[in-house]
Amino acid sequence: MKGERGAGAPGARVTLPPEESTLDATALTSLPHGRALLEPHRIVLMAVAAGIVFCAAWFMRWDWLPQYAGAIASGVGVTLLMLVSTSLLGFFFAVPIALVQVTGPWWLSLPAQGFCTVIRGTPLLLQLWLLYYGLGSLFPQFPEIRQSFLWPYLREAWPYGVAALTLSFAAYEGEVMRGAFAGVPRGELEAARAYGMSRWKLFWRIWLPRAVHRALPTLNGETVLQLKATPLVATITVIDVYAVISKIRQVTYLTYEPLLLLALIYLILTALLVAAFRYFEKRIPTRSA
């Protein structure tokens, strides 16, 4: 036999049995999830949060809340309507913007790239004001528009807010979906073509679902950012929850209480959004390795 190193020889490598080498990993993965809440740093954070809630409830003024509860609820409804409508419309436009960049001819892909570059490279507040104060001020100069059925809607601030937030969401999600479409394995698409699927059927049943599944975590983050962008519509007289809280501050001469309530509202809405996206992520089937 060839020379072998003994267990006690210098430089000898000591190997543990498989059951011992995997003991630590098994112990870590088998710990109950409830014990994570008992870690010291989590206990400190929960104590701090409980102290903040106690101080806010005991030392601050909340007698104004019942009087403005209806207005606050109405503002939350406007914020949610703005978020849902602009996110759905923005995603509807983001899909073709992404597709033409991946598969389209240059005379379609270049304008799509330019649109994403301009929208993502300029502030959303600037885009909102250009639509409302710029384009909105031009419409009254045309009698055809003032006499059309669109004029009652174009006089309001709501359509301009929806347009600005929709274009912004479409530009950002267009880039996200472009990467998702490009990241779908080509073998799956070739296999679908080999089965005789038409282009529309291949796109609807394979390419789009796989791309959405890959992009879902990023879509979650972008939707949360869209929620935090909705207060900008208050600058063009849309009465969302931010505008309601600002009005309460002006009337009651209070600063911290209305702002803390606004922060709590956005935290709750964000938590609901994250929970909804995680639910859909778990519901979408994935291939097992």
C-alpha positions in Angstrom: 0.0 0.0 0.0 1.0 3.5 -0.6 2.0 5.6 2.4 -0.9 7.0 4.3 -1.0 9.8 6.8 -2.2 8.8 10.3 -4.8 10.7 12.1 -2.3 12.2 14.4 0.4 13.0 11.8 1.2 16.6 11.1 -0.9 18.1 8.3 -3.4 15.2 8.5 -6.9 15.9 7.4 -9.5 14.8 9.9 -12.9 14.0 8.3 -16.0 13.7 10.3 -18.7 11.1 9.6 -21.5 12.4 7.4 -24.0 12.4 10.2 -21.7 14.6 12.4 -20.7 17.0 9.6 -24.3 17.8 8.9 -25.3 18.1 12.5 -24.9 21.9 12.8 -26.8 22.6 9.6 -29.6 20.3 10.6 -29.8 21.9 14.0 -30.0 25.4 12.5 -32.7 24.5 10.0 -34.7 22.6 12.5 -35.0 25.4 15.0 -38.6 26.6 15.6 -39.5 29.8 13.8 -41.0 31.2 17.0 -37.6 31.3 18.7 -36.5 34.0 16.2 -38.8 36.4 17.9 -36.9 35.8 21.2 -33.6 37.0 19.9 -32.2 39.9 21.9 -32.2 42.5 19.1 -35.8 41.6 18.2 -36.8 42.0 21.8 -35.2 45.4 22.0 -36.9 46.5 18.8 -40.3 45.4 20.0 -39.8 47.1 23.3 -38.9 50.4 21.5 -41.9 50.1 19.2 -44.2 49.4 22.2 -42.7 52.5 24.0 -43.3 54.7 21.0 -46.9 53.5 20.7 -47.5 54.1 24.4 -46.1 57.6 24.3 -48.0 58.5 21.2 -51.3 57.2 22.7 -50.7 58.8 26.2 -48.9 62.1 25.7 -50.3 63.3 22.3 -53.6 64.8 21.3 -55.9 62.5 19.3 -59.3 64.2 20.1 -59.4 65.5 16.5 -59.3 62.0 15.0 -63.1 61.2 15.2 -64.0 64.5 13.5 -61.7 63.8 10.5 -62.0 60.0 10.3 -64.4 60.2 7.3 -62.1 62.5 5.4 -59.1 60.3 6.1 -60.9 57.2 5.0 -62.0 59.0 1.8 -58.4 60.0 1.2 -57.1 56.5 1.7 -59.7 55.3 -0.9 -58.4 57.9 -3.4 -54.8 56.8 -2.7 -55.7 53.2 -3.3 -57.6 53.9 -6.4 -54.7 56.0 -7.8 -52.3 53.2 -7.0 -54.3 50.3 -8.4 -55.4 52.2 -11.6 -51.9 53.5 -12.4 -50.1 50.2 -11.6 -52.5 48.1 -13.8 -52.4 50.6 -16.7 -48.6 51.0 -16.3 -48.0 47.2 -16.4 -50.3 47.0 -19.4 -48.1 49.4 -21.3 -44.9 48.0 -19.8 -45.3 44.6 -21.5 -45.3 45.8 -25.1 -42.5 48.3 -24.3 -40.4 45.4 -23.0 -41.3 43.1 -25.9 -40.4 45.6 -28.6 -37.0 46.1 -27.0 -36.4 42.3 -26.9 -37.8 41.2 -30.2 -39.0 44.3 -32.1 -37.4 46.0 -35.0 -35.1 48.9 -34.4 -37.7 51.5 -35.4 -39.8 50.3 -32.5 -37.1 49.4 -30.0 -35.4 52.7 -30.2 -38.5 54.8 -29.3 -39.2 52.4 -26.5 -35.7 52.8 -25.1 -35.9 56.6 -25.5 -39.2 56.6 -23.6 -37.8 54.6 -20.7 -34.6 56.8 -20.6 -36.5 60.1 -20.6 -39.1 59.1 -18.0 -36.6 57.4 -15.7 -34.2 60.2 -16.1 -36.5 63.1 -15.1 -38.2 63.7 -11.8 -41.8 62.5 -11.5 -42.9 65.8 -10.1 -41.6 67.6 -13.2 -43.5 65.2 -15.4 -46.7 65.7 -13.4 -46.4 69.5 -13.6 -45.7 69.5 -17.3 -48.8 67.5 -17.9 -51.1 69.4 -15.6 -49.8 73.0 -15.8 -48.3 72.7 -19.3 -50.6 70.4 -21.4 -53.6 71.1 -19.3 -53.3 74.9 -20.0 -53.2 74.3 -23.8 -56.5 72.4 -24.0 -58.8 75.4 -23.2 -57.3 77.2 -26.3 -58.9 74.7 -28.7 -62.8 75.1 -29.0 -63.0 71.6 -30.4 -61.7 70.2 -27.1 -63.9 72.5 -24.9 -67.0 71.4 -26.8 -66.1 67.6 -26.8 -67.3 65.0 -24.2 -63.7 64.9 -22.9 -63.7 68.4 -21.6 -65.4 67.7 -18.2 -62.7 65.2 -17.5 -59.8 67.3 -18.8 -60.8 70.1 -16.5 -60.1 67.9 -13.5 -56.7 67.1 -12.0 -57.3 63.4 -11.7 -56.6 62.4 -15.4 -53.2 64.2 -15.3 -52.2 62.5 -12.1 -53.2 59.1 -13.5 -51.3 59.8 -16.7 -48.1 60.9 -15.0 -48.0 58.0 -12.6 -48.9 55.5 -15.3 -46.2 56.7 -17.6 -43.7 56.5 -14.8 -44.7 53.0 -13.8 -44.7 51.9 -17.4 -41.1 53.1 -18.0 -39.7 51.4 -14.9 -41.6 48.2 -15.3 -40.8 48.2 -19.0 -37.1 47.8 -18.1 -37.9 45.2 -15.5 -40.0 43.1 -17.9 -37.3 43.5 -20.6 -34.8 41.8 -18.4 -37.4 39.2 -17.4 -38.4 38.4 -21.0 -34.7 38.1 -22.0 -34.0 35.9 -19.0 -36.6 33.2 -19.9 -34.6 30.1 -21.1 -34.7 29.9 -24.9 -34.9 26.1 -24.6 -38.5 26.4 -23.2 -39.5 28.6 -26.1 -37.9 26.4 -28.7 -39.7 23.4 -27.1 -43.0 25.2 -27.3 -42.4 25.9 -31.0 -41.5 22.3 -31.6 -44.9 21.3 -30.2 -46.5 23.5 -32.8 -47.7 26.4 -30.6 -48.6 29.6 -32.3 -46.7 32.8 -31.4 -49.7 34.2 -29.4 -50.3 30.9 -27.5 -46.5 30.6 -26.8 -46.4 34.1 -25.5 -49.6 33.9 -23.4 -49.0 30.5 -21.9 -45.3 30.3 -21.5 -43.2 33.4 -22.1 -45.4 35.9 -20.2 -46.1 33.8 -17.1 -42.4 32.8 -16.8 -41.3 36.4 -17.2 -43.8 37.7 -14.7 -42.7 35.0 -12.2 -39.1 36.1 -12.6 -40.0 39.7 -12.2 -42.5 39.4 -9.4 -40.1 40.3 -6.5 -39.0 43.4 -8.4 -42.6 44.3 -9.3 -43.4 44.1 -5.6 -40.8 46.7 -4.8 -41.8 49.0 -7.7 -45.4 48.9 -6.6 -44.4 49.9 -3.1 -42.5 52.8 -4.6 -45.6 53.7 -6.7 -47.6 53.9 -3.5 -45.0 56.3 -2.0 -45.2 58.4 -5.2 -48.9 59.0 -5.0 -48.6 61.9 -2.5 -47.2 64.0 -5.4 -50.7 64.3 -6.9 -51.7 66.5 -3.9 -49.6 69.2 -5.6 -52.2 69.4 -8.4 -55.2 69.5 -6.1 -56.0 65.8 -6.0 -57.4 65.1 -2.5 -55.6 61.9 -1.4 -54.7 60.9 2.1 -51.6 63.1 2.1 -53.7 66.1 1.1 -56.2 65.4 3.9 -53.5 65.1 6.5 -51.9 68.3 5.3 -55.3 70.1 5.7 -55.7 68.7 9.2 -52.3 70.1 10.1 -53.3 73.5 8.9 -56.6 73.5 10.8 -55.5 71.9 14.1 -52.0 73.5 14.2 -50.7 70.0 15.1 -47.6 68.5 13.5 -46.5 65.2 15.0 -49.9 63.5 15.5 -51.2 63.8 11.9 -47.8 62.9 10.4 -47.5 59.9 12.7 -50.9 58.8 11.6 -50.0 59.3 7.9 -46.8 57.2 8.5 -48.9 54.4 10.1 -51.3 54.4 7.2 -48.6 54.0 4.6 -46.9 51.3 6.7 -50.1 49.4 6.8 -50.7 49.7 3.1 -47.1 48.7 2.3 -47.5 45.6 4.6 -50.7 44.6 2.8 -49.0 45.0 -0.6 -46.0 42.9 0.4 -48.2 40.2 1.9 -50.3 40.1 -1.3 -47.3 39.8 -3.6 -45.8 37.1 -1.4 -49.1 35.2 -1.5 -49.0 35.3 -5.3 -45.3 34.2 -5.3 -46.2 31.1 -3.3 -49.2 30.3 -5.5 -47.3 30.4 -8.7 -45.8 26.9 -9.3 -42.1 26.5 -10.0 -40.1 23.8 -11.5 -38.4 21.5 -9.0 -34.7 21.0 -9.3 
